Amino acid sequence: MYSNKENVNILTALLVAHGVTHAVVCPGSRNAPIVHNLNECPAIACFPVTDERSAGFYALGMAQALGKPVAVCVTSGTALLNLAPAVAEAFYQHVPLVVISADRPPQWIDQLDGQTLPQPDALGRFVKKAVTLPEPHDDESRWFCNRLVNEALLERHAPVHINVPISEPLFGFTVETLPDERRIELIEATTPNYVLSHICHMFMQAQRPMLIAGQPLNSLLDEAVMLADGDAGFVPDFVLYTGGSIVSKRVKRFLRKAKETWVVNRTGEVTDTFMNLTHVVEGDGDEVADLVRFQLEQNPHPFVNKWNELLAKVRQHADAYRPAYSQMAAVRAFELQLSSEMEDFWVHYANSTAIRLANIYARHPVYCNRGVNGIEGSLSTAAGFSCVTDEKVFCVIGDLSFFYDQNALWNQNLRGNLRVLLLNNGRGGIFNQLRGLEQSPARDSLVAACHQTSAEGICQQNYVAYQKATDMDSMQQGIRWLLQTKSEHPLLLEVLTDVNEDERVMKDYYHEQKPEGGH
């Protein structure tokens, strides 16, 4: 029988799945559930050592002899600190020790409770990965616990630290079997050609494969998923994800229904966006995607064709919809005129409403600071980009993002290749689209930061050519000016709209789409 502590059982199951067969265990009460499980598990041999400092070096020697990871398990408090010399030695020898420390619940840290100190980063830079497991209480926290253990155990050439908080009561051993836990595998780029061909074969052999590329572009996928959701025939069984941020929460929720995901990135990093990751491939995502697309040209896949047909319907609706004067109309007009641009160009979209409009209308790669999705720095990023290229750099940005980052224009290095399309409706318009928030009297003034600020004065003081638009005609003329004017200084077009009209236009777009988007 195993411990009734779920994080301990998840950890034990994954130690076995990742091939850990030897563990050095030290005495203690807080780590007793972990030691009990290690001893109970037939796949793991336990070696008791009382002195933690000595135990660390015991595990180091075993790992050297076996050529694979060995676990060392200690109780809470200073017991963990005694492992530091052995862990430091393992770090510089590139030996894979798995340090497992039991811990007190975090609310008791620094409260003069016994054997309690901040353990999560206690081993500092001498471990390649340090994780602290949650005590699961629902499916998402179980997934999180699984993912953290997988992330740690994927490191094969250095020590790692897995910290395990365990609440009292400690000594319940009522679970008959270990859970069947998902193991994430890392495929390193040692034989890139074989790996690429293997992934491509996996994709083509799947019944319902899907290739997902995040930033810089995932155009119209959100609307397609909105139409496909609820139809199990559109759910993929194999997702090949080439990384990059995905804007749409709807897309991410939908792809969490898939059977498995393989992610390809240059670092071998675990990015379990869809909560069903099984393999991490260290490689060039663009190269893999190009190879898959080439194979699809030679041998079309019925499931991919089914999605392409749905995307074509969504694209047809986007092209046919004629929004009234609004931010949506401005981005549509900008992208239509941009499509006839003869010179090379780069386009940056700021976060929130701007990037969501790009997902509807952009038919080219775009840049967006979706790493952590803040509003700060979008204009500065585009401005910096423009300093090191002679091609035109466009930045489509909302008012809060612009005014927050206005000092991006206070720079003597800027030239006429920087062009800014400012969408100003006097507040953070995205907050008008969040259901339920309209019930709060703080929404407009405090959450959405309602204002009456214009960019005209900012442009004057920074030698930026300025025009504004207040209706459809002046907007169309302004976009032509923004795209075609030759200038030694940056250009900015400020499109002034009404937030309620912006909201209405967007709602009409999605409402009209549904009856036309049948499968």
Sequence and secondary structure as in RCSB ss.txt:
>XXXX:A:sequence
MYSNKENVNILTALLVAHGVTHAVVCPGSRNAPIVHNLNECPAIACFPVTDERSAGFYALGMAQALGKPVAVCVT
SGTALLNLAPAVAEAFYQHVPLVVISADRPPQWIDQLDGQTLPQPDALGRFVKKAVTLPEPHDDESRWFCNRLVN
EALLERHAPVHINVPISEPLFGFTVETLPDERRIELIEATTPNYVLSHICHMFMQAQRPMLIAGQPLNSLLDEAV
MLADGDAGFVPDFVLYTGGSIVSKRVKRFLRKAKETWVVNRTGEVTDTFMNLTHVVEGDGDEVADLVRFQLEQNP
HPFVNKWNELLAKVRQHADAYRPAYSQMAAVRAFELQLSSEMEDFWVHYANSTAIRLANIYARHPVYCNRGVNGI
EGSLSTAAGFSCVTDEKVFCVIGDLSFFYDQNALWNQNLRGNLRVLLLNNGRGGIFNQLRGLEQSPARDSLVAAC
HQTSAEGICQQNYVAYQKATDMDSMQQGIRWLLQTKSEHPLLLEVLTDVNEDERVMKDYYHEQKPEGGH
>XXXX:A:secstr
 B S HHHHHHHHHHHHTT  EEEE   STTHHHHHHHHH TT EEEE S HHHHHHHHHHHHHHHTS EEEEE 
SGGGTGGGHHHHHHHHHHT  EEEEEEE  GGGTTTT TT    TTTTGGGSSEEEE     SHHHHHHHHHHHH
HHHT  SS EEEEEE  S      B S       EEE TTSHHHHHHHHHHHHHHSSSEEEE  TT  TTHHHHH
HHHTT GGG  SEEEE  S    HHHHHHHTTSSEEEEEESS     TTS EEEEEES HHHHHHHHHHHHHHS 
 HHHHHHHHHHHHHHHHHHH    SSHHHHHHHHHHHHTT  S EEEEE TTHHHHHHHHH  S  B   SS  S
TTHHHHHHHHHHT SSEEEEEEEHHHHHHTGGGG  TT  TTEEEEEEE SS GGGGGSTTGGG TTIIIIIS  
    SHHHHHHTT EEEEE SHHHHHHHHHHHHH   SS EEEEEE  HHHHHHHHHHHHHHHHHH   
